[in-house]
Amino acid sequence: MQVELSSTAESAGTNFAAASQQVLAYLQEHVPMGLWSVTRVENDRQTYLYLGENEYGLQQGGSHAWQDSYCVHMVAGAGPRIATDAAAIEVYAQAPVNEVIDIGAYAGMPIVDADGSLFGAICGLDPACRPDLAEHEPLLAMLSNVLHIVLTGDRALADAEHVSRSIRTEATTDPLTGVPNRRGWQEALARLDAEYGDYADPTVVIIVDLDGLKQVNDGPGGHAAGDALLCTAAQVMRANTRDRDYLARIGGDEFGIVLANCPTTLAPVLAERLADALAAAGAPASIGWAPLVPDGTCHTAVRQADQAMYAVKRTRSARTGATLASG
C-alpha cells in the first residue's frame, strides 16, 4: 500500500484538481463508501468541490451549512475522525445534516491550506455502519497531507504567476489612470474562471461607477478636470484594496474590482469603506457587488454587480455621495 500511495502522489504532480480526483479514486477502490469527496469550507458553507458517483445522488458543487455538518465537529476535535457507527457519537447524531442524508458511518480528515488555515476536508459517508473503517485513519491522514503538499505547490505557483502579471503591458493598461483597461479586465476574468473551479476560494466582484463625471467634463475645468477626477478615483481605489485584489478601468467612468479571498460577510464592509473614501476624495460613486458561486461564472457575478450598481444609480443622485448595493 505504501508504494501505491507514493505513486499516486507523484503522478498527481502539482495540480490540486488532478490530485483530488486521484485521491478519491484511490479511496473508492481501496475503501469503498457510499460517498467520498474533497470539500471546501468557505463563507460558512461546505461545498463538494470534487465528488464522484455516490449512493446519495449528491452533485459536485453542491453545499450545505458548515455548522450542519459532521466535519465541523471533527475539525474542532469534538468528534472522531472515524465513526464506524455515527449514531453512537452524540455530536454526529445531533447534526442537522442527518435530516437530509442517511449516515451510518463517517470518515473525515482536515485539509490544511498553504498558510495553515483550514481549506476543507476529505469526507466519506456510508448509509450503513462500517466496523472496518477504524483501521484506515492513517491512510486518510496520509492522503490529506498529499493534498496539502499539492495545494501548497499550486498556491506558490499562482503567487509567482500573479507577480509576473503585475507588470502590465501597454495593451492591457489604461494610460490615464495606470490601472488595467477593459482588455486586461476580460483577461483577468477568464483566468479567474479557469482557476475558481479548482479551489472555490471566496471571491467578490465590485462595479464602481463615478457619479457626475459628465457634469465635471462639461464644467469650467473641462475634460482636464474629468481626467483628474478619474485619476483621483483610481488612486483611492488602489489605496483601499489589497495587492492580491484586481482593479481595472472598464469604461469611461466605470471601474471593476475583484476581491480575492473575500467572504461575502466582509464584502459590504469593504464596499462601504471604499464608498466613504471615494466620497471623501470628492469622487462620489455608485457601487454594486456580487459574490462568485461554485455553479456560476465571473461574468454572472459581473452582471449581478452591474445590475446592483445601476439600481443604486437610478434611485440616488450624485449629490448623495457614494452609494452601494449587493447583487
Salt bridges, closest charged atoms under 4 A:
GLU4 OE1 - HIS30 NE2 3.40
ASP113 OD2 - ARG155 NH2 2.90
ASP126 OD2 - ARG130 NH1 3.49
ASP132 OD1 - ARG130 NE 2.94
ASP174 OD1 - ARG249 NH1 3.30
GLU187 OE2 - ARG183 NE 3.41
ASP201 OD1 - ARG40 NH2 2.50
ASP201 OD2 - ARG155 NH1 2.73
ASP209 OD2 - LYS313 NZ 3.07
ASP211 OD1 - LYS313 NZ 2.30
ASP218 OD2 - LYS214 NZ 2.87
ASP245 OD1 - ARG242 NH2 2.69
